[in-house]
Amino acid sequence: MAAYPESFASTTPANPDRASRDAEENGNGEPIRLLKIARLKSLLNGNEAMIVVRQLSKNFARFDAYLPLLIGESVEIDFDDTGALRGIITERMINSFAMQFVDGCDPIARIRQAEQDGALQPKRRPRVSIGVAVTLHAKCGTYKASLVDLSVGGAKIETEQPLPPLNEIQIRGWDRAPITARVAWQTSTQIGVIFVRKLSISELLTWSS
């Protein structure tokens, strides 16, 4: 699997006509450039993945993702505290996409409101359901398992057989760098883990694809 670039900053200027059409109140009359993790769900087949949004306006978003999305496909993105934002894929270039929002959802306003509300509530990092097959390596043995969901700081894991009490494990998957994690909670066939080192954006996208 090809390594995903660490930086997703666009090197190609936005289309001037589109930038003018989708201008935000940032003083420059241009869409806002950012680097923000979100969840994306295809309304065509239900596939989910983590994405990195790198440009945002009231009407459009540009993002990077490991999903075979089609032009014209309906999708939803969620910044975890904004609620689902629905749109349609309008452009694709390898793993970079553009989508047009529908229903006048105004993501900028939602994000700003969520940031204001966030001072009163603990932040929760975006998680995505992925179902990736993995093996857990511990001092007491090796176990087949599945990543139920994943974030940059931890994961929920489900196993095919009951687990003994675990403390620290290594999560291994095909063509992915191993992750060392500490067990935060455990049932007979599920565990919640905290990663010893938080995943980078590229690692998160690789593991969730």
matplotlib code that plots the C-alpha trace (Angstrom):
import matplotlib.pyplot as plt

x = [0.0, 1.4, 2.3, -0.2, 1.4, 1.8, 0.8, -2.5, -2.2, -3.3, -0.6, -3.1, -5.0, -8.7, -10.7, -11.1, -14.7, -15.5, -13.6, -15.5, -18.8, -18.1, -16.4, -16.3, -16.0, -12.3, -11.3, -9.9, -13.0, -11.7, -12.7, -11.1, -8.1, -7.8, -6.5, -9.4, -10.2, -13.8, -15.8, -17.4, -20.2, -21.3, -25.1, -24.7, -23.2, -22.8, -19.0, -17.3, -13.8, -11.8, -11.0, -8.9, -10.8, -8.3, -10.6, -14.1, -16.7, -20.5, -21.2, -18.1, -15.5, -12.2, -10.8, -8.5, -9.8, -9.1, -12.5, -13.6, -16.2, -17.9, -18.8, -22.5, -22.4, -24.2, -22.2, -22.3, -19.4, -19.3, -16.8, -18.0, -19.6, -21.4, -23.9, -24.0, -23.4, -24.9, -23.5, -22.6, -19.2, -18.4, -14.7, -12.2, -8.4, -6.8, -7.5, -8.6, -12.2, -14.6, -18.2, -21.0, -23.2, -27.0, -29.8, -27.9, -26.1, -23.4, -20.6, -18.6, -21.4, -21.8, -18.1, -17.9, -20.9, -19.4, -16.2, -18.1, -20.0, -16.8, -15.7, -18.6, -18.2, -15.2, -13.9, -14.3, -12.0, -13.7, -14.1, -15.0, -16.4, -14.0, -14.1, -10.5, -9.1, -6.1, -4.0, -3.3, 0.1, 0.5, 2.9, 0.2, -0.4, -1.7, -5.4, -7.4, -9.6, -11.3, -11.0, -14.6, -13.8, -10.7, -9.4, -6.0, -5.7, -7.3, -9.6, -12.3, -11.4, -13.5, -12.0, -13.2, -12.5, -12.5, -9.5, -7.4, -6.7, -4.4, -2.3, -0.2, -0.6, 0.6, -2.0, -0.9, -2.6, -1.7, 0.5, 0.2, 2.7, 2.1, 0.5, 1.4, -1.5, -2.5, -5.8, -8.1, -11.1, -12.0, -14.9, -14.6, -14.5, -14.0, -11.3, -10.8, -7.2, -5.2, -2.3, 1.1, 1.8, -1.1, -1.5, -0.5, -3.1, -1.6, -1.5, -5.2, -6.2, -4.1, -5.6, -9.2, -9.0]
y = [0.0, 3.4, 5.7, 8.6, 12.0, 13.7, 17.1, 17.6, 21.3, 22.0, 23.2, 24.1, 27.4, 27.1, 28.0, 31.8, 31.7, 29.1, 30.9, 34.0, 32.1, 30.4, 33.2, 33.1, 36.0, 35.6, 39.0, 37.6, 36.5, 32.9, 29.5, 28.7, 26.4, 24.0, 20.5, 18.9, 15.2, 14.2, 11.0, 10.3, 7.9, 7.0, 7.0, 4.7, 1.7, 2.7, 2.6, 4.8, 6.2, 9.0, 11.9, 15.0, 18.2, 20.8, 23.4, 24.5, 27.0, 27.4, 25.4, 23.2, 21.1, 19.6, 16.6, 13.5, 10.0, 6.3, 5.5, 4.7, 7.6, 8.4, 11.8, 12.4, 10.1, 11.3, 11.4, 12.7, 14.1, 14.7, 16.7, 14.8, 17.8, 19.3, 16.6, 15.0, 17.4, 16.0, 16.7, 15.3, 14.5, 16.9, 16.2, 13.5, 13.3, 10.1, 10.4, 14.0, 15.0, 17.9, 17.9, 20.4, 20.7, 20.5, 21.8, 24.9, 23.2, 26.0, 23.9, 27.0, 28.2, 24.8, 24.4, 27.8, 27.1, 23.7, 25.4, 27.8, 25.0, 22.9, 25.1, 23.7, 20.0, 17.6, 17.0, 13.6, 12.6, 11.5, 7.7, 5.6, 2.0, 0.0, -3.8, -4.3, -7.8, -7.7, -9.9, -8.9, -9.9, -10.1, -11.8, -14.6, -15.3, -14.1, -13.6, -12.9, -9.8, -7.0, -3.2, -2.1, 1.6, 3.7, 7.2, 8.8, 8.0, 4.6, 1.9, -0.6, -4.2, -7.4, -10.9, -14.3, -16.0, -15.0, -13.1, -13.4, -10.2, -8.0, -5.0, -4.0, -5.4, -4.8, -4.5, -5.9, -5.8, -6.7, -4.1, -1.7, -0.6, -2.2, -0.2, -0.6, 0.1, -0.2, -1.8, 0.7, -1.6, -5.2, -7.7, -11.4, -10.6, -6.8, -4.4, -0.7, 0.5, 3.7, 4.0, 4.6, 7.0, 8.8, 8.0, 10.5, 11.5, 9.3, 6.3, 6.9, 7.0, 3.9, 1.8, 3.0, 2.1]
z = [0.0, -1.0, 1.9, 2.3, 2.3, 5.6, 4.3, 2.5, 1.8, -1.7, -4.1, -6.8, -6.4, -6.2, -9.3, -9.1, -10.3, -7.7, -5.0, -5.7, -5.8, -2.5, -0.7, 3.1, 5.6, 6.0, 4.7, 1.4, -0.4, -0.6, 0.9, 4.2, 4.1, 7.0, 8.0, 9.9, 10.4, 9.7, 9.1, 5.6, 4.8, 1.3, 1.0, -2.0, -0.2, 3.4, 3.3, 6.0, 6.3, 7.9, 5.6, 5.8, 4.8, 3.5, 2.1, 3.1, 2.2, 2.7, -0.4, -1.1, 0.6, -0.7, 1.0, 0.8, 1.3, 0.6, -0.9, -4.5, -4.6, -7.9, -9.3, -8.5, -5.5, -2.4, 0.9, 4.4, 6.4, 10.1, 12.1, 15.1, 16.7, 13.7, 12.8, 9.4, 6.4, 3.2, -0.2, -3.7, -5.1, -7.9, -8.6, -8.2, -8.8, -7.4, -3.7, -3.7, -4.0, -4.0, -2.8, -3.0, 0.1, -0.2, 1.9, 2.8, 5.7, 6.1, 7.7, 8.6, 10.9, 12.4, 13.1, 14.7, 16.9, 17.9, 18.8, 21.1, 22.7, 23.1, 25.9, 28.0, 26.9, 26.7, 23.2, 21.7, 18.8, 15.6, 15.3, 12.4, 12.1, 10.0, 10.7, 9.7, 10.5, 12.8, 15.2, 18.8, 20.1, 23.9, 26.3, 26.8, 23.1, 19.8, 19.0, 15.9, 16.1, 14.3, 14.8, 15.5, 15.4, 15.4, 16.2, 16.3, 20.1, 20.5, 19.3, 20.2, 19.3, 19.1, 19.2, 18.0, 21.3, 25.0, 26.1, 29.3, 31.2, 29.0, 29.8, 26.8, 23.3, 19.7, 17.0, 13.6, 10.3, 6.7, 5.1, 8.0, 10.6, 14.1, 16.8, 20.5, 22.8, 26.5, 27.5, 29.1, 29.6, 28.7, 28.5, 27.5, 23.7, 23.5, 24.6, 24.4, 24.0, 24.2, 21.7, 23.3, 20.4, 18.7, 15.0, 12.4, 9.8, 7.2, 9.6, 10.5, 6.9, 6.1, 9.0, 8.2, 4.5]

ax = plt.figure().add_subplot(projection="3d")
ax.plot(x, y, z, "-o")
ax.set_aspect("equal")
plt.show()
